[in-house]
Amino acid sequence: MSRQGEQAAVIGAGMAGLLAARVLADAFDEVTVIEKDTFPDEASPRRGVPQGRHIHVMLEAGRSTLEDLFPGFRRDFLSAGGLEIDAARDVKFYAEGDFLAEGPHYLPHYAATRPLYEQLVRRNVSRLDGVTVRQGCRSVDYRIDETATTVEGVSFTNEQATVEELDTSLVVDATGRTSRTPAWLKRHGYTPPPVDEVYIDLAYSTLLLQRPPEDHRSFITTPSSSNPRAAGVLPVEGDRWVVTVAGVHGDHPPTDIDGFTEFASNLPAPDLEGLLEDHPRASDEIAHYPFPTNLRHRYEDLDHFPEGLVVIGDAIASFNPLYGQGMSVAALEAVLLHHILATGRLSDIGLRFFVRSTDVVDIAWMMAVGADFRFPQTTGPKPRSTDLTSRYLSRLNRKAHTDGVLRDAFMRVLMMERPPTTLFHPKIVWRVLKPTR
Ligand SMILES: Cc1cc2nc3c(=O)[nH]c(=O)nc-3n(C[C@H](O)[C@H](O)[C@H](O)COP(=O)(O)OP(=O)(O)OC[C@H]3O[C@@H](n4cnc5c(N)ncnc54)[C@H](O)[C@@H]3O)c2cc1C
């Protein structure tokens, strides 16, 4: 990677911001990450990332990319208490009326809380030459040149609550779903990106349970038009399970333990009731998170965008979290940013990155939104051939109740390891469409 400039800034030290900082460190002398929160000493949730209290599944695309970006990540992860389980056998996966058969091949699957992933990535990034992570600093504005064509820096309130300015060759906005870049573009005479919003009216409730160290049970139940409820149970560090129940289109889980247990009893996961009965709680509160819509800013459709600025992660698109894609999409986008930087020029970096990132965002969006349109109440722009694909996937899942090869093919696509086209390989299509005896 050739040197691209002296100073880059990343706003937001969530997963997308930290992973962007990792790739920028190869191209800039200094990379400053500006984060409004202060970081807890423990791997515990923080205010700026409220979703950190809820189950976070790391897909294979994210798992393997973390290892690429931080060689030895697995060792750090396991020694910090994270678990590696087998997604083919340890994870019981319920879809279309039953659990899927076990898969034939080992699929490594990390299991940990979201704060642990973030803490480990933050540690790795903070160790890189030239990277400074500034906590307790809130970005307030981009600095733009007189012709309003180039972002030349960022201003932020610093640790002493005074305004500080930083000159940059590149700013990366990784402030998440509430990113203010669209409003800022409008204020400076640019057209903001068109927005796709797909309404799903989802909510999560989550608690932690104590777990016997050797018990790695994990299960996921997906919602269907006959039951809008879902659940995810994952063994995590500290001998705990994170237990999330969720419901779409207004069937929201309560935040008191009796209501939570009652909600869980209407899920097709008999183990879940047993877990709640047999294991003491490891958290006092039940965390709640409403998630009304999948939200996508189509930056790739813009003709004009300032030089010196890129947007990444949830600030581009945030997907129904039931499909566990956000951290992995952020990781894949960081790799794409690396490739863009490796071209050796910064001009048009924003637009070039947005067009390139559609390779990743389109797939995640199609999978999440496509599944959401199984509910007649879902509204918003519907991707082409959604209904046909849904019918095919629904049949594939039913066949996978007894066919581990189909489970394997499906899980690898869900985990963003393989592209969805692999589900249309003749050998898979044959298994899906052949008549059931
Ligand atoms: C309920 C829920 C469950 C989820 N489950 C999963 C899952 O199972 N698997 C998965 O991969 N993904 C999941 N996600 C998505 C995942 O959390 C995100 O996609 C992923 O973390 C990437 O987010 P991000 O870094 O872009 O933004 P965020 O995580 O929102 O981080 C933004 C950061 O920017 C900081 N910030 C904001 N404004 C400023 C400012 N002005 N100045 C300085 N700092 C600022 C914030 O404090 C924060 O640290 C889930 C999301 C939700 C809501």
The ligand as a Tripos MOL2 file, in Angstrom:
@<TRIPOS>MOLECULE
LIG
   53    58     1     0     0
SMALL
NO_CHARGES

@<TRIPOS>ATOM
      1 C1        -30.6080   -4.9750   18.1980 C.3       1 LIG1
      2 C2        -29.4660   -5.1900   17.2350 C.ar      1 LIG1
      3 C3        -28.8800   -6.4340   17.1180 C.ar      1 LIG1
      4 C4        -27.8420   -6.6310   16.2100 C.ar      1 LIG1
      5 N1        -27.3450   -7.8810   16.0460 N.ar      1 LIG1
      6 C5        -26.3320   -8.0860   15.1850 C.ar      1 LIG1
      7 C6        -25.7660   -9.3680   15.0010 C.ar      1 LIG1
      8 O1        -26.2630  -10.3730   15.5290 O.2       1 LIG1
      9 N2        -24.6780   -9.4910   14.1830 N.ar      1 LIG1
     10 C7        -24.1450   -8.4100   13.5290 C.ar      1 LIG1
     11 O2        -23.1600   -8.5690   12.8130 O.2       1 LIG1
     12 N3        -24.6870   -7.1860   13.6450 N.ar      1 LIG1
     13 C8        -25.7480   -6.9850   14.4460 C.ar      1 LIG1
     14 N4        -26.2740   -5.7400   14.5870 N.ar      1 LIG1
     15 C9        -25.7100   -4.6390   13.7800 C.3       1 LIG1
     16 C10       -24.3870   -4.1410   14.3670 C.3       1 LIG1
     17 O3        -24.5240   -3.7340   15.6970 O.3       1 LIG1
     18 C11       -23.8390   -2.9830   13.5050 C.3       1 LIG1
     19 O4        -24.1850   -3.1630   12.1860 O.3       1 LIG1
     20 C12       -22.3530   -2.9500   13.5350 C.3       1 LIG1
     21 O5        -21.9350   -2.8390   14.8390 O.3       1 LIG1
     22 C13       -21.7400   -1.7970   12.7280 C.3       1 LIG1
     23 O6        -22.1940   -0.6030   13.2570 O.3       1 LIG1
     24 P1        -21.4010    0.7570   13.0740 P.3       1 LIG1
     25 O7        -20.0400    0.6480   13.6470 O.co2     1 LIG1
     26 O8        -21.5650    1.2150   11.6900 O.co2     1 LIG1
     27 O9        -22.2770    1.7570   13.9720 O.3       1 LIG1
     28 P2        -22.4910    1.7830   15.5870 P.3       1 LIG1
     29 O10       -22.2980    0.4490   16.1810 O.co2     1 LIG1
     30 O11       -23.7920    2.4500   15.7500 O.co2     1 LIG1
     31 O12       -21.3050    2.7100   16.0640 O.3       1 LIG1
     32 C14       -21.3150    4.1090   15.8570 C.3       1 LIG1
     33 C15       -20.2670    4.7300   16.7820 C.3       1 LIG1
     34 O13       -20.1810    6.1230   16.4890 O.3       1 LIG1
     35 C16       -20.1720    6.8680   17.6940 C.3       1 LIG1
     36 N5        -20.6580    8.2120   17.3690 N.ar      1 LIG1
     37 C17       -21.8820    8.5550   16.9030 C.ar      1 LIG1
     38 N6        -21.9420    9.8770   16.6740 N.ar      1 LIG1
     39 C18       -20.7250   10.3830   16.9930 C.ar      1 LIG1
     40 C19       -20.1550   11.6900   16.9570 C.ar      1 LIG1
     41 N7        -20.8460   12.7560   16.5370 N.pl3     1 LIG1
     42 N8        -18.8640   11.8490   17.3470 N.ar      1 LIG1
     43 C20       -18.1220   10.7950   17.7750 C.ar      1 LIG1
     44 N9        -18.6140    9.5220   17.8430 N.ar      1 LIG1
     45 C21       -19.8960    9.3260   17.4370 C.ar      1 LIG1
     46 C22       -21.0710    6.0480   18.6260 C.3       1 LIG1
     47 O14       -20.8550    6.3520   19.9820 O.3       1 LIG1
     48 C23       -20.6240    4.6230   18.2600 C.3       1 LIG1
     49 O15       -19.4990    4.2460   18.9800 O.3       1 LIG1
     50 C24       -27.3580   -5.5370   15.4430 C.ar      1 LIG1
     51 C25       -27.9570   -4.2800   15.5650 C.ar      1 LIG1
     52 C26       -29.0090   -4.1150   16.4190 C.ar      1 LIG1
     53 C27       -29.6710   -2.7690   16.4780 C.3       1 LIG1
@<TRIPOS>BOND
     1     1     2 1
     2     2     3 ar
     3     2    52 ar
     4     3     4 ar
     5     4     5 ar
     6     4    50 ar
     7     5     6 ar
     8     6     7 ar
     9     6    13 1
    10     7     8 2
    11     7     9 ar
    12     9    10 ar
    13    10    11 2
    14    10    12 ar
    15    12    13 ar
    16    13    14 ar
    17    14    15 1
    18    14    50 ar
    19    15    16 1
    20    16    17 1
    21    16    18 1
    22    18    19 1
    23    18    20 1
    24    20    21 1
    25    20    22 1
    26    22    23 1
    27    23    24 1
    28    24    25 2
    29    24    26 1
    30    24    27 1
    31    27    28 1
    32    28    29 2
    33    28    30 1
    34    28    31 1
    35    31    32 1
    36    32    33 1
    37    33    34 1
    38    33    48 1
    39    34    35 1
    40    35    36 1
    41    35    46 1
    42    36    37 ar
    43    36    45 ar
    44    37    38 ar
    45    38    39 ar
    46    39    40 ar
    47    39    45 ar
    48    40    41 1
    49    40    42 ar
    50    42    43 ar
    51    43    44 ar
    52    44    45 ar
    53    46    47 1
    54    46    48 1
    55    48    49 1
    56    50    51 ar
    57    51    52 ar
    58    52    53 1
@<TRIPOS>SUBSTRUCTURE
     1 LIG1         1 GROUP 0 **** ****
